[in-house]
Amino acid sequence: MAWDMTRARLAVDIGGTFTDLALWLDGQRFSAKVLTTASAPEQGVMTGVDLILGRAKLEPRDFA
């Protein structure tokens, strides 16, 4: 499927227990919730990005 990447939006909310992510892409929404690592919150973000891209059947290179 061809996506218009200029219309993609990614939101991230890092909380004390969970990190929530939402991806809006051409009118579709994908979401993910992962555990937050308090000492390294970026780990939850990266895990969530991998998960949400998988659900959207995308790869990081699709956004280049």
C-alpha positions, -999 to 999 in steps of 0.1 A, spaced: 0 0 0 13 35 -9 12 60 20 15 97 18 42 102 45 38 139 45 5 133 62 19 110 90 18 121 127 33 103 156 24 112 192 42 98 223 32 101 259 58 88 284 42 80 317 54 65 350 42 30 341 34 30 304 45 48 272 16 53 248 21 59 211 -4 68 184 3 70 147 -21 88 123 -15 80 87 -39 90 58 -69 88 80 -60 56 98 -49 54 135 -25 28 149 -17 26 186 7 9 210 12 7 248 45 -5 263 61 -5 297 82 26 306 117 20 318 122 47 344 160 48 341 159 49 303 125 62 290 138 62 254 138 24 255 100 24 258 97 49 230 119 29 206 101 -4 215 68 13 209 79 28 176 90 -7 164 56 -21 175 35 6 160 54 5 127 49 -32 126 11 -28 131 10 -3 102 32 -26 81 58 1 78 96 3 82 116 33 94 130 37 59 95 45 47 98 79 64 131 89 48 
